[in-house]
Amino acid sequence: MTQAFPHATDASRREQPSGRCLSDRDCGVGSGWARLRPSSGLASGILALGCMFGIALSSAGGQTVDRVGPPSWWVEPEDRSITLLIEGSGLAGQPVRVTAGPLRLEKVEAAADGRSAFVDLVIPGGVAPGRCELTVGREARVAWELLARPNRPLRPFGPDDVLYLIMPDRFADGDPTNNEAPDGDRMYDRKDSHAYHGGDFAGIRRRLPALADLGVTTLWLTPIYKTADSWLDSRIDGEPRKLADFHGYAPVDFYAINPRFGTLAEYRALVAEAHAMGLKVVQDQLLGFTGPKHPWRERPPTEAWFHGPLDRPIPCTFRYEALVDPHALEADRRGVTDGWFLGILPDLNMRDDRVARYAIQQSLWWATLFEADGVRLDTFPMVDRAFWRDWSAAMRAARPGLRAVGEAMIWDAPKLSFFQGGRAGWDGVDPGVESVFDFPMYGAATGVFKGKDPTSFLAESLGRDHLYPNPELLTTFLDNHDVDRLASVPGVTPARLRLAAVFLLTSRGIPQMTWGDEIGLPGDADDRRDYPGGFPGDPRDAFTPEGRTPEEDRLFRTYRDLLHLRKAEPALRRGSLTSLVATDEAYAFLREFEGSRLLVAINRDAKPASLRLPAVAAGPAEVLFGEARLVATPEGLMLEIPAEAAAVLRLAP
């Protein structure tokens, strides 16, 4: 999310009385806050309940209930403790009662200003799904629904997969009627790179067959939370500019969906259709911050909800090295974990029990009810590692096997390795997040394929794999929505785009593509381009061969052939990797798995290459992709490969 707000503003550069329970069905709302005493720890899973597609809210007798989170939950075999955050007005001193359903009230605590209250409940194990209701005060009622838990088996993403990143607004518009939200500013304008362009769930659903045919296995959608329905005032290059939150990284409601993308029901249908086609779905979750226009920005539920002060927020320093260094000042570490992103995005205080519980509950709600196969965690290092430990434990308890990938924009392998889960760091904390994006490899690949660095830098980057707990679980990529698209990097030619695709899809890790990589879509973090043909009125449809230029189609066929080869050859997904030859202009490596041996060779040079290979590559060879041949000479075994070309060969066992 680093470039979701590329130039946003100049600011970017207790003891208190507890609530009292009157009975297990009727609790008076206390006049202050008490420290949360969870009946079950974070690691055991934190649950809540509500109505799936909307909460019935009401006002009466001076009380209003505007929002409840979580808005729904599911039934489990055993009892579960839950915490609801009720937001409204006139809540102080008012009773809260369960007036329908099997819920047991444990404790209620309200803010002194009466604008929010925490309600601790128990969902009895084994109860039937159905309608529940809480009444606040005399007549303010909130209708919820206990749901049946979805039962689709979890299919975690991993090295067998290829992720395909989609920013819904920029991929395809399948329903022009939702291009403007029912309320708020008019923010649809495809000529404005900072406005909405109309992409939605319906457009993605329409293109699912094309993605399945391409050969990707997993969809990663940028956040789909409800964002502000008005422009964000900004400055770009010193000039006033208005920005829309089309990217999704500025939520105003963690339990509502962006109406410009569709409804919760339409999102559920998209996930179900993707699963029916064999595609997995990774959710992009935001746990450590809110959008600048979230109601909490002006009315936080508690004084400790955000890292403050709210009127003078301290920007994040992004000095991630302070987190890695056991000898750094604690103040320097807090400069990362407690600072606001660019001084704009309100930073949640994850060391507060209430905040941590709220974040874990909203994460579980999305992942469980919408059957996520994985989670992508934005600005991962900006949240305390102890929170990620607890979050990971809660996820394992509720969704065993679910895998997460953390965004840590760190370009140095010794530092990045500290953030990958699988072992405890100097602080004694294992964050439990199994994958992180491989920014060091991204940096090496960019330097190589734009012609700045020798091709041997690829081998050197892989040579640092010993630093990571699980290098095979690193998520590799050539670009994403926060950096320049590889096709727009100076020095990257169409031929080098094809070579980069070969390296991405044949080397170790979990490859991630970005929408349009397969056609060389240009753009940068300040200009996220639309997929040609995904929108009504587009002059061409690049989802079809007829709508692609010759160079686009050649790159597309390169990606498609490699993706299907990767599916067919386990060695390209799970095999060990041995570097054989690494020169200024060429790199050859061996992938081996259960007796299968595949040789991958990349020649960046403008002239043909003849590479001397070690004896381990001797024997008959079959070309599976590209053009190359092995030749036995008096000088040894030579691999001949054309200029600016790559090849994959099957070697004899």
C-alpha positions as CSV (number, residue, x, y, z in Angstrom):
1,M,0.0,0.0,0.0
2,T,3.0,2.2,0.1
3,Q,1.9,4.3,-2.9
4,A,-1.9,4.3,-2.2
5,F,-1.4,8.0,-1.2
6,P,1.6,9.0,-3.4
7,H,1.7,12.7,-2.6
8,A,-1.3,13.0,-0.2
9,T,-0.6,16.1,1.9
10,D,2.1,18.3,3.2
11,A,1.8,16.5,6.5
12,S,3.0,13.4,4.9
13,R,6.6,14.8,4.0
14,R,-5.9,4.4,34.4
15,E,-7.6,3.2,36.4
16,Q,-11.4,3.7,35.6
17,P,-14.5,2.0,36.9
18,S,-15.6,-1.2,35.3
19,G,-19.1,-1.9,33.9
20,R,-21.3,-4.0,36.1
21,C,-23.3,-7.1,35.2
22,L,-26.9,-7.2,36.5
23,S,-27.4,-10.8,35.4
24,D,-26.4,-13.0,32.6
25,R,-29.2,-11.5,30.5
26,D,-29.2,-7.9,31.6
27,C,-26.2,-5.7,32.0
28,G,-26.1,-2.0,32.9
29,V,-23.7,0.1,30.8
30,G,-21.0,1.5,33.1
31,S,-19.9,5.1,33.0
32,G,-16.3,4.4,32.1
33,W,-13.8,1.8,30.8
34,A,-12.4,-1.2,32.4
35,R,-9.5,-3.3,31.1
36,L,-10.8,-6.2,29.0
37,R,-10.6,-9.5,30.7
38,P,-11.2,-12.0,27.9
39,S,-12.8,-15.3,28.8
40,S,-10.7,-16.9,26.2
41,G,-7.3,-15.7,25.0
42,L,-6.6,-14.3,21.6
43,A,-4.8,-17.4,20.7
44,S,-7.9,-19.5,21.1
45,G,-9.9,-17.5,18.6
46,I,-12.1,-14.5,19.2
47,L,-15.7,-14.6,17.9
48,A,-18.7,-12.4,17.5
49,L,-22.1,-12.4,15.9
50,G,-24.6,-10.5,13.9
51,C,-26.6,-10.2,10.7
52,M,-24.7,-11.0,7.6
53,F,-25.9,-8.5,5.0
54,G,-27.0,-5.7,7.3
55,I,-27.9,-4.9,10.9
56,A,-31.3,-3.7,11.9
57,L,-30.6,-0.5,13.8
58,S,-33.0,1.8,15.7
59,S,-33.2,4.7,18.0
60,A,-35.5,5.2,20.9
61,G,-35.7,6.9,24.3
62,G,-32.6,9.0,23.5
63,Q,-30.4,6.1,22.5
64,T,-29.2,5.5,18.9
65,V,-27.3,2.5,17.6
66,D,-25.5,3.4,14.4
67,R,-23.1,0.5,13.9
68,V,-22.2,-2.8,15.5
69,G,-19.1,-4.8,14.8
70,P,-18.7,-7.6,14.1
71,P,-22.1,-7.6,12.4
72,S,-22.5,-11.4,12.2
73,W,-20.9,-14.7,13.3
74,W,-21.4,-18.4,13.0
75,V,-22.3,-21.3,15.3
76,E,-19.6,-23.6,16.6
77,P,-19.7,-26.9,18.6
78,E,-18.2,-25.3,21.7
79,D,-18.9,-22.1,23.7
80,R,-17.1,-19.0,22.3
81,S,-16.5,-15.6,23.9
82,I,-17.2,-12.6,21.7
83,T,-17.0,-8.8,22.0
84,L,-19.3,-6.4,20.2
85,L,-18.5,-2.8,19.6
86,I,-21.7,-0.8,19.6
87,E,-21.5,2.7,18.3
88,G,-24.2,5.4,18.6
89,S,-25.3,7.9,21.2
90,G,-26.9,8.0,24.6
91,L,-25.4,4.6,25.5
92,A,-24.0,5.5,29.0
93,G,-26.0,4.3,31.9
94,Q,-28.4,2.3,29.7
95,P,-29.2,-1.4,30.1
96,V,-28.4,-3.9,27.4
97,R,-30.5,-7.0,27.2
98,V,-30.7,-10.1,25.1
99,T,-34.3,-10.1,23.9
100,A,-34.1,-12.9,21.4
101,G,-31.7,-15.8,20.9
102,P,-29.4,-18.0,23.0
103,L,-26.7,-15.4,23.7
104,R,-25.3,-14.9,27.2
105,L,-24.3,-11.4,28.3
106,E,-21.0,-11.3,30.3
107,K,-20.2,-7.6,30.7
108,V,-20.9,-4.2,29.2
109,E,-18.7,-1.2,29.3
110,A,-19.5,2.2,27.8
111,A,-17.6,5.4,27.1
112,A,-18.4,8.3,29.4
113,D,-19.7,10.3,26.4
114,G,-22.2,7.5,25.6
115,R,-21.0,7.1,22.0
116,S,-19.7,3.6,22.2
117,A,-20.0,0.4,24.3
118,F,-18.2,-2.9,24.4
119,V,-20.5,-5.9,25.0
120,D,-18.9,-9.2,26.0
121,L,-21.0,-12.2,25.1
122,V,-20.9,-15.9,24.9
123,I,-22.3,-17.9,22.0
124,P,-23.3,-21.3,23.5
125,G,-21.8,-24.2,21.6
126,G,-24.1,-26.3,19.4
127,V,-27.0,-23.8,19.2
128,A,-29.0,-23.6,16.0
129,P,-28.5,-20.8,13.6
130,G,-31.2,-18.2,13.8
131,R,-32.3,-14.7,14.7
132,C,-31.0,-12.9,17.8
133,E,-31.7,-9.5,19.2
134,L,-30.2,-7.1,21.7
135,T,-32.1,-4.2,23.1
136,V,-30.2,-1.1,24.3
137,G,-32.1,1.1,26.8
138,R,-35.8,0.8,26.5
139,E,-36.4,0.2,22.9
140,A,-33.3,0.6,20.7
141,R,-33.1,-2.8,19.1
142,V,-30.3,-4.5,17.1
143,A,-31.3,-7.6,15.1
144,W,-28.6,-10.1,14.4
145,E,-28.3,-13.6,12.9
146,L,-26.4,-16.5,14.1
147,L,-25.2,-18.3,10.9
148,A,-24.2,-21.7,9.8
149,R,-20.5,-21.9,9.4
150,P,-19.4,-22.4,5.7
151,N,-17.9,-25.9,5.3
152,R,-15.8,-25.7,2.2
153,P,-12.4,-27.3,2.9
154,L,-9.6,-24.8,3.1
155,R,-7.0,-24.9,0.2
156,P,-4.1,-22.8,1.3
157,F,-2.0,-21.1,-1.4
158,G,1.6,-22.1,-1.6
159,P,4.5,-23.0,-4.0
160,D,2.0,-24.9,-6.3
161,D,0.2,-21.6,-7.0
162,V,0.6,-18.4,-9.0
163,L,-1.1,-15.4,-7.5
164,Y,-2.8,-12.9,-9.8
165,L,-3.2,-9.4,-8.3
166,I,-6.4,-7.5,-9.3
167,M,-7.3,-4.0,-8.3
168,P,-11.1,-4.4,-8.9
169,D,-11.6,-0.8,-10.1
170,R,-9.0,-1.2,-12.8
171,F,-9.7,-4.7,-14.1
172,A,-13.2,-4.9,-15.6
173,D,-16.5,-3.2,-15.4
174,G,-19.4,-5.7,-15.6
175,D,-22.1,-3.4,-14.1
176,P,-22.0,0.2,-15.1
177,T,-25.0,1.0,-12.9
178,N,-22.7,0.9,-9.8
179,N,-20.1,3.3,-11.2
180,E,-21.4,6.0,-8.9
181,A,-22.3,5.3,-5.3
182,P,-25.9,6.1,-4.2
183,D,-24.6,8.9,-2.0
184,G,-21.7,11.3,-2.0
185,D,-19.5,12.9,-4.5
186,R,-19.4,12.0,-8.2
187,M,-16.0,10.3,-8.5
188,Y,-16.3,8.3,-11.7
189,D,-14.0,9.5,-14.5
190,R,-11.9,7.1,-16.5
191,K,-9.8,10.1,-17.8
192,D,-8.6,10.9,-14.3
193,S,-6.0,8.5,-12.9
194,H,-7.1,9.4,-9.3
195,A,-10.8,8.8,-9.8
196,Y,-12.9,5.6,-10.0
197,H,-12.9,3.8,-13.3
198,G,-15.8,1.5,-12.8
199,G,-14.3,-2.0,-12.3
200,D,-16.3,-4.3,-10.1
201,F,-17.0,-7.9,-9.0
202,A,-19.3,-8.5,-12.0
203,G,-16.4,-7.6,-14.3
204,I,-14.1,-10.0,-12.6
205,R,-16.6,-12.8,-12.7
206,R,-17.0,-12.3,-16.4
207,R,-13.3,-12.7,-16.9
208,L,-12.7,-15.7,-14.6
209,P,-12.7,-18.2,-17.5
210,A,-9.9,-16.2,-19.2
211,L,-7.9,-16.2,-16.0
212,A,-8.3,-19.9,-15.5
213,D,-7.3,-20.5,-19.1
214,L,-4.2,-18.3,-18.7
215,G,-3.1,-20.7,-16.0
216,V,-3.0,-18.6,-12.8
217,T,-4.4,-20.4,-9.7
218,T,-5.1,-17.8,-7.1
219,L,-6.8,-14.4,-7.1
220,W,-5.6,-11.6,-4.8
221,L,-8.0,-8.6,-4.8
222,T,-6.9,-5.3,-3.3
223,P,-9.2,-4.3,-0.3
224,I,-12.9,-4.2,-0.9
225,Y,-13.9,-2.4,2.3
226,K,-16.2,0.6,2.1
227,T,-14.2,3.7,1.6
228,A,-15.1,7.4,1.7
229,D,-17.9,8.6,-0.6
230,S,-16.1,11.9,-1.0
231,W,-12.8,13.1,-2.4
232,L,-9.7,13.3,-0.4
233,D,-8.1,16.8,-0.7
234,S,-4.4,16.4,-1.5
235,R,-1.5,18.1,-3.1
236,I,0.5,16.7,-5.9
237,D,3.7,18.5,-6.9
238,G,2.6,21.4,-4.8
239,E,-0.8,21.7,-6.6
240,P,-4.2,21.0,-5.1
241,R,-5.6,17.7,-6.2
242,K,-8.6,15.5,-5.3
243,L,-8.1,11.7,-4.8
244,A,-10.7,9.0,-4.7
245,D,-10.0,5.9,-2.5
246,F,-10.5,3.5,-5.5
247,H,-7.5,1.5,-4.3
248,G,-9.3,0.3,-1.2
249,Y,-6.6,1.2,1.3
250,A,-8.6,3.8,3.2
251,P,-11.5,2.1,4.9
252,V,-14.3,3.9,6.7
253,D,-16.1,0.7,7.7
254,F,-14.4,-2.6,8.3
255,Y,-17.7,-4.6,8.0
256,A,-19.1,-3.0,4.9
257,I,-18.2,-3.3,1.2
258,N,-17.5,-0.7,-1.4
259,P,-20.8,-0.3,-3.2
260,R,-19.0,0.7,-6.4
261,F,-17.6,-2.9,-6.5
262,G,-20.9,-4.6,-5.7
263,T,-22.6,-6.1,-2.7
264,L,-21.6,-8.7,-0.1
265,A,-23.8,-11.1,-1.9
266,E,-22.0,-10.4,-5.2
267,Y,-18.6,-10.8,-3.6
268,R,-19.7,-14.1,-2.1
269,A,-20.9,-15.2,-5.6
270,L,-17.5,-14.2,-7.1
271,V,-15.7,-16.3,-4.5
272,A,-18.0,-19.2,-5.1
273,E,-17.6,-19.1,-8.9
274,A,-13.8,-18.8,-8.6
275,H,-13.7,-21.8,-6.3
276,A,-15.9,-23.8,-8.7
277,M,-13.3,-23.1,-11.4
278,G,-10.5,-24.3,-9.1
279,L,-9.2,-20.9,-8.4
280,K,-8.3,-19.8,-4.9
281,V,-9.0,-16.4,-3.4
282,V,-6.6,-14.3,-1.2
283,Q,-8.1,-11.4,0.8
284,D,-6.3,-8.2,1.3
285,Q,-6.9,-7.3,4.9
286,L,-6.1,-4.0,6.7
287,L,-5.6,-4.5,10.5
288,G,-3.3,-1.8,11.7
289,F,-4.9,1.5,10.4
290,T,-8.0,3.1,9.2
291,G,-8.8,5.6,6.4
292,P,-8.5,9.3,7.2
293,K,-12.2,9.7,6.9
294,H,-13.2,6.8,9.1
295,P,-15.7,8.1,11.8
296,W,-13.2,6.9,14.4
297,R,-10.8,9.7,13.3
298,E,-13.0,12.2,15.1
299,R,-14.7,9.8,17.5
300,P,-12.5,7.0,18.6
301,P,-14.2,4.3,20.7
302,T,-11.6,4.8,23.5
303,E,-8.9,7.3,24.2
304,A,-6.3,4.5,23.6
305,W,-7.7,3.4,20.3
306,F,-5.1,5.2,18.2
307,H,-1.5,6.1,18.5
308,G,-1.7,9.8,19.1
309,P,-2.0,12.6,19.6
310,L,-4.9,12.8,17.1
311,D,-4.4,16.5,16.5
312,R,-0.7,16.2,15.8
313,P,-0.1,12.6,14.5
314,I,3.4,11.5,14.2
315,P,4.3,10.0,10.8
316,C,5.8,6.5,10.6
317,T,9.6,6.7,10.1
318,F,9.7,3.5,8.0
319,R,13.1,2.7,9.8
320,Y,12.5,-1.0,9.7
321,E,16.1,-1.6,10.7
322,A,15.2,-0.5,14.2
323,L,12.9,-3.5,14.5
324,V,15.5,-5.9,13.3
325,D,18.4,-4.5,15.5
326,P,18.3,-5.9,19.1
327,H,20.4,-2.9,20.2
328,A,18.2,-0.2,18.7
329,L,16.4,2.4,20.9
330,E,12.9,1.5,21.8
331,A,11.8,5.0,20.7
332,D,13.2,4.2,17.2
333,R,11.1,1.0,17.1
334,R,8.0,2.9,18.2
335,G,8.7,5.3,15.4
336,V,7.7,2.5,13.0
337,T,4.9,0.7,14.9
338,D,3.3,3.8,16.4
339,G,3.6,6.3,13.5
340,W,0.8,7.1,11.1
341,F,1.4,6.1,7.5
342,L,2.6,9.3,5.8
343,G,1.0,11.1,8.7
344,I,-2.4,10.5,7.1
345,L,-3.8,7.0,8.0
346,P,-4.8,6.8,11.7
347,D,-2.6,4.1,13.3
348,L,-4.5,1.6,15.5
349,N,-2.9,0.8,18.9
350,M,-2.5,-2.9,18.7
351,R,-1.0,-3.1,22.2
352,D,-4.5,-2.3,23.5
353,D,-6.5,-5.5,24.2
354,R,-9.8,-4.0,22.9
355,V,-8.2,-2.8,19.6
356,A,-6.4,-6.2,19.1
357,R,-9.6,-8.1,19.7
358,Y,-11.5,-5.9,17.3
359,A,-8.9,-6.4,14.6
360,I,-8.7,-10.2,15.0
361,Q,-12.5,-10.5,15.0
362,Q,-12.9,-8.5,11.7
363,S,-10.1,-10.6,10.2
364,L,-11.7,-13.9,11.2
365,W,-15.1,-12.6,10.0
366,W,-14.0,-12.0,6.5
367,A,-11.7,-15.0,6.2
368,T,-14.3,-17.5,7.5
369,L,-17.6,-16.3,6.2
370,F,-16.2,-15.6,2.7
371,E,-14.0,-18.7,2.7
372,A,-10.6,-17.1,2.1
373,D,-7.8,-19.4,1.0
374,G,-5.2,-16.9,2.2
375,V,-4.7,-13.4,3.5
376,R,-2.4,-10.6,2.4
377,L,-1.4,-8.3,5.2
378,D,-0.7,-4.7,4.3
379,T,2.2,-2.7,5.9
380,F,3.1,-5.8,7.9
381,P,6.1,-4.4,9.9
382,M,4.2,-1.3,11.1
383,V,2.2,-3.5,13.6
384,D,3.8,-5.0,16.7
385,R,5.1,-8.5,16.2
386,A,3.4,-9.7,19.3
387,F,0.1,-8.9,17.7
388,W,1.0,-10.9,14.6
389,R,1.9,-13.8,16.9
390,D,-1.6,-13.7,18.5
391,W,-3.3,-13.1,15.2
392,S,-1.6,-16.1,13.6
393,A,-2.6,-18.3,16.6
394,A,-6.2,-17.1,16.3
395,M,-6.2,-17.9,12.6
396,R,-4.7,-21.3,13.1
397,A,-7.4,-22.1,15.7
398,A,-10.3,-20.9,13.5
399,R,-8.9,-21.7,10.0
400,P,-6.3,-24.4,10.3
401,G,-3.8,-24.2,7.5
402,L,-4.7,-20.7,6.3
403,R,-1.5,-19.0,5.0
404,A,-0.8,-15.3,5.0
405,V,1.7,-13.1,3.1
406,G,3.0,-9.9,4.7
407,E,3.9,-6.8,2.8
408,A,7.3,-5.6,4.1
409,M,8.8,-3.2,1.6
410,I,12.4,-4.1,2.7
411,W,15.0,-4.5,0.0
412,D,17.7,-6.2,2.1
413,A,17.5,-10.0,2.6
414,P,19.1,-10.0,6.1
415,K,16.5,-7.5,7.3
416,L,13.5,-9.0,5.5
417,S,14.2,-12.5,6.8
418,F,13.5,-11.2,10.3
419,F,9.9,-10.7,9.4
420,Q,9.1,-14.2,7.9
421,G,7.4,-16.5,10.3
422,G,8.8,-19.9,11.2
423,R,11.3,-18.9,13.9
424,A,11.6,-16.5,16.8
425,G,13.6,-13.4,16.4
426,W,15.9,-11.7,18.9
427,D,12.7,-10.5,20.7
428,G,11.5,-14.1,21.3
429,V,8.6,-13.6,18.9
430,D,7.7,-15.7,15.9
431,P,5.1,-13.7,14.0
432,G,3.7,-16.8,12.4
433,V,3.2,-15.2,9.0
434,E,4.7,-17.8,6.7
435,S,5.3,-15.7,3.6
436,V,6.5,-12.2,2.9
437,F,6.9,-10.5,-0.5
438,D,10.4,-11.0,-1.8
439,F,11.4,-7.4,-2.4
440,P,15.2,-8.1,-2.5
441,M,14.6,-10.5,-5.4
442,Y,12.3,-8.0,-7.0
443,G,15.1,-5.4,-6.8
444,A,17.6,-7.8,-8.3
445,A,15.2,-8.8,-11.2
446,T,14.4,-5.2,-12.0
447,G,18.2,-4.3,-12.2
448,V,18.9,-7.3,-14.4
449,F,16.1,-7.0,-16.9
450,K,16.5,-3.3,-17.4
451,G,20.1,-4.0,-18.3
452,K,21.7,-2.2,-15.3
453,D,23.1,-5.1,-13.4
454,P,24.7,-8.4,-14.5
455,T,22.5,-11.4,-14.9
456,S,24.5,-13.1,-12.2
457,F,22.7,-10.9,-9.6
458,L,19.8,-13.3,-9.9
459,A,22.0,-16.1,-8.6
460,E,23.5,-13.9,-5.9
461,S,20.1,-13.0,-4.6
462,L,19.1,-16.7,-4.5
463,G,22.3,-17.3,-2.7
464,R,20.9,-15.4,0.3
465,D,18.1,-17.9,0.8
466,H,20.0,-19.4,3.8
467,L,18.9,-16.3,5.8
468,Y,15.2,-17.1,5.6
469,P,13.3,-19.7,7.7
470,N,11.4,-20.9,4.5
471,P,12.7,-19.4,1.3
472,E,10.3,-21.6,-0.8
473,L,7.4,-19.7,0.8
474,L,8.6,-16.3,-0.3
475,T,6.2,-14.5,-2.7
476,T,8.1,-13.4,-5.7
477,F,7.0,-10.7,-8.2
478,L,8.1,-8.5,-11.1
479,D,5.9,-5.6,-10.2
480,N,2.7,-4.7,-8.3
481,H,0.3,-1.8,-7.6
482,D,2.9,0.1,-5.5
483,V,5.8,0.2,-7.9
484,D,6.4,1.0,-11.6
485,R,5.1,-1.7,-13.9
486,L,8.1,-3.6,-15.4
487,A,7.0,-2.7,-18.9
488,S,7.4,1.0,-17.9
489,V,10.9,0.7,-16.5
490,P,13.5,2.3,-18.8
491,G,15.7,-0.3,-20.4
492,V,13.1,-3.1,-20.3
493,T,12.4,-4.3,-23.8
494,P,9.7,-6.7,-25.0
495,A,12.3,-9.4,-25.2
496,R,13.4,-8.7,-21.6
497,L,9.8,-8.8,-20.4
498,R,9.6,-12.4,-21.7
499,L,12.9,-13.3,-20.0
500,A,11.7,-11.9,-16.8
501,A,8.5,-14.0,-17.0
502,V,10.6,-17.1,-17.5
503,F,12.6,-16.3,-14.3
504,L,9.5,-15.5,-12.3
505,L,7.7,-18.7,-13.2
506,T,10.6,-21.2,-13.0
507,S,12.6,-20.0,-9.9
508,R,11.8,-20.8,-6.3
509,G,8.9,-19.2,-4.3
510,I,5.3,-18.4,-4.9
511,P,5.0,-16.3,-8.0
512,Q,2.7,-13.3,-8.1
513,M,1.6,-11.5,-11.2
514,T,-0.2,-8.2,-11.5
515,W,-3.2,-7.6,-13.7
516,G,-2.0,-7.1,-17.3
517,D,1.5,-8.4,-16.7
518,E,0.7,-11.0,-19.3
519,I,0.3,-8.3,-22.0
520,G,3.0,-5.9,-20.7
521,L,0.6,-3.4,-19.3
522,P,2.4,-0.2,-18.5
523,G,1.8,2.2,-15.6
524,D,3.2,3.2,-12.2
525,A,2.0,3.7,-8.6
526,D,0.5,7.0,-9.5
527,D,-1.2,5.7,-12.7
528,R,-2.8,2.3,-12.3
529,R,-3.9,1.4,-15.8
530,D,-7.2,-0.2,-16.9
531,Y,-7.0,-3.6,-18.5
532,P,-7.8,-2.9,-22.2
533,G,-11.2,-4.5,-23.1
534,G,-12.4,-4.8,-19.6
535,F,-14.6,-1.6,-19.8
536,P,-17.5,-0.6,-22.0
537,G,-16.4,1.5,-24.9
538,D,-12.8,0.2,-25.0
539,P,-11.5,0.3,-28.6
540,R,-10.0,-3.1,-28.2
541,D,-10.2,-6.2,-26.0
542,A,-6.8,-7.5,-24.9
543,F,-8.5,-10.5,-23.3
544,T,-8.7,-11.9,-26.8
545,P,-6.0,-12.6,-29.3
546,E,-7.6,-10.3,-31.9
547,G,-7.5,-7.4,-29.4
548,R,-3.8,-7.8,-28.6
549,T,-0.8,-6.3,-30.5
550,P,1.7,-8.8,-31.9
551,E,4.1,-8.0,-29.0
552,E,1.4,-8.3,-26.4
553,D,0.2,-11.6,-27.9
554,R,3.8,-13.0,-27.9
555,L,4.2,-12.1,-24.2
556,F,0.8,-13.5,-23.4
557,R,1.7,-16.8,-25.0
558,T,4.9,-16.8,-23.1
559,Y,3.1,-16.5,-19.8
560,R,0.4,-19.0,-20.7
561,D,2.9,-21.6,-21.9
562,L,5.0,-21.2,-18.8
563,L,2.0,-21.2,-16.4
564,H,0.7,-24.5,-17.9
565,L,4.2,-26.0,-18.0
566,R,4.6,-25.1,-14.3
567,K,1.4,-26.9,-13.5
568,A,2.6,-30.0,-15.3
569,E,6.1,-30.1,-13.8
570,P,6.3,-30.3,-10.0
571,A,10.1,-29.6,-10.2
572,L,9.3,-26.0,-11.3
573,R,7.1,-25.6,-8.2
574,R,8.7,-27.6,-5.5
575,G,12.1,-28.7,-6.7
576,S,15.5,-27.8,-5.3
577,L,17.4,-25.1,-7.2
578,T,21.0,-25.4,-8.1
579,S,22.8,-22.6,-9.9
580,L,25.0,-24.0,-12.8
581,V,26.2,-20.9,-14.7
582,A,25.9,-17.2,-13.8
583,T,27.6,-14.7,-16.0
584,D,27.1,-11.0,-16.9
585,E,24.6,-12.0,-19.6
586,A,23.3,-15.5,-18.8
587,Y,22.0,-17.6,-16.0
588,A,21.3,-21.4,-16.0
589,F,20.0,-23.4,-13.0
590,L,18.7,-26.8,-12.3
591,R,15.3,-27.7,-10.6
592,E,15.1,-31.2,-9.2
593,F,12.2,-33.0,-7.6
594,E,11.5,-36.7,-7.0
595,G,13.7,-37.8,-9.9
596,S,12.6,-35.1,-12.3
597,R,15.4,-32.7,-13.5
598,L,14.7,-29.5,-15.4
599,L,17.3,-27.1,-16.8
600,V,16.4,-23.5,-17.1
601,A,18.6,-21.1,-19.1
602,I,18.2,-17.3,-19.7
603,N,20.4,-15.4,-22.1
604,R,20.0,-11.6,-21.9
605,D,22.7,-10.9,-24.5
606,A,22.0,-9.5,-27.9
607,K,23.9,-12.4,-29.4
608,P,23.7,-16.2,-29.1
609,A,25.3,-17.7,-26.0
610,S,27.3,-20.9,-25.6
611,L,27.3,-21.9,-21.9
612,R,29.7,-24.5,-20.5
613,L,27.7,-26.7,-18.1
614,P,28.9,-29.0,-15.3
615,A,28.7,-32.8,-15.8
616,V,25.6,-32.9,-13.7
617,A,23.7,-31.7,-16.8
618,A,25.0,-34.4,-19.1
619,G,22.7,-36.8,-20.9
620,P,19.7,-36.7,-23.2
621,A,17.6,-33.5,-23.1
622,E,14.2,-32.6,-24.3
623,V,13.2,-29.0,-24.9
624,L,9.9,-28.2,-23.1
625,F,9.9,-24.4,-23.7
626,G,11.9,-22.1,-25.9
627,E,14.8,-23.0,-28.1
628,A,18.2,-24.4,-27.0
629,R,20.4,-27.5,-27.4
630,L,23.0,-29.4,-25.4
631,V,26.2,-30.2,-27.3
632,A,29.0,-32.4,-26.2
633,T,32.4,-30.9,-27.2
634,P,36.0,-31.6,-26.4
635,E,35.8,-28.6,-24.1
636,G,32.9,-30.1,-22.2
637,L,29.1,-30.0,-22.2
638,M,27.8,-26.8,-23.9
639,L,24.3,-25.3,-23.9
640,E,23.6,-23.2,-27.0
641,I,20.8,-20.7,-26.7
642,P,19.8,-17.9,-29.1
643,A,20.0,-14.2,-28.4
644,E,17.6,-12.7,-25.9
645,A,16.0,-16.1,-25.3
646,A,15.2,-18.6,-22.6
647,A,14.6,-22.3,-22.5
648,V,13.5,-25.1,-20.2
649,L,14.8,-28.6,-20.9
650,R,14.0,-31.9,-19.3
651,L,17.2,-33.8,-18.4
652,A,17.5,-37.5,-18.1
653,P,17.1,-38.8,-14.5
